[in-house]
Structures are given as structure tokens and as C-alpha cells.
Amino acid sequence: MIIYLLTMMAIIPCKFQLQALLAILNKKDGIITAGTGSSKTLYIIISLLL
């Protein structure tokens, strides 16, 4: 659903964003390392909401 919403709004997620989202949805732990402005905080918020 989240991936669908992102692609419908013409925002194509990067490879690491898809991997992080799939890990969160599968209840797996992980570490995200990416540059400034790459939406790392968004994935923390998503995991807290789930």
C-alpha cells in the first residue's frame, strides 16, 4: 500500500528505501545508512506506527 501510494504520486523510492520498507513490514531489525535528505527519519516513523 505504501509503495503504491509513493508510485502513484510519482515518487519512485530508491533501492535502499524499498529494502528498508520491506524489512519493516516483515518485522526485521536493520540499520539504514544513507546521506542527508534521504528519508531515513521517515522509516523510523513508519516502524513506530506499525
C-alpha positions as CSV (number, residue, x, y, z in Angstrom):
1,M,0.0,0.0,0.0
2,I,2.7,2.4,0.9
3,I,4.7,1.6,-2.2
4,Y,1.6,2.0,-4.3
5,L,0.9,5.5,-2.8
6,L,4.5,6.6,-3.4
7,T,4.5,5.5,-7.0
8,M,1.0,7.0,-7.7
9,M,2.4,10.3,-6.5
10,A,5.3,9.9,-9.0
11,I,7.8,9.5,-6.2
12,I,9.9,6.5,-7.1
13,P,11.6,5.0,-4.0
14,C,15.4,4.2,-4.1
15,K,16.6,0.7,-3.7
16,F,17.6,1.2,0.0
17,Q,14.1,2.7,0.7
18,L,12.4,-0.3,-0.7
19,Q,14.6,-2.7,1.2
20,A,14.0,-0.7,4.4
21,L,10.3,-0.7,3.9
22,L,10.2,-4.5,3.2
23,A,12.3,-5.1,6.3
24,I,9.9,-3.0,8.5
25,L,6.9,-4.7,7.1
26,N,8.4,-8.1,7.8
27,K,9.2,-7.1,11.4
28,K,13.0,-7.4,10.8
29,D,15.7,-5.3,12.5
30,G,18.1,-3.3,10.4
31,I,20.4,-0.3,10.1
32,I,19.9,2.3,7.5
33,T,22.9,4.3,6.3
34,A,22.3,6.9,3.7
35,G,23.1,10.5,3.0
36,T,21.4,13.7,4.3
37,G,17.9,14.2,3.0
38,S,17.3,10.5,2.0
39,S,14.2,10.0,4.2
40,K,15.8,7.9,7.0
41,T,13.6,9.6,9.6
42,L,10.5,8.6,7.6
43,Y,11.3,4.9,8.0
44,I,11.8,5.3,11.8
45,I,8.4,6.9,12.0
46,I,6.8,4.2,9.8
47,S,8.2,1.5,12.0
48,L,6.9,3.2,15.2
49,L,3.4,3.5,13.7
50,L,3.3,-0.2,12.8
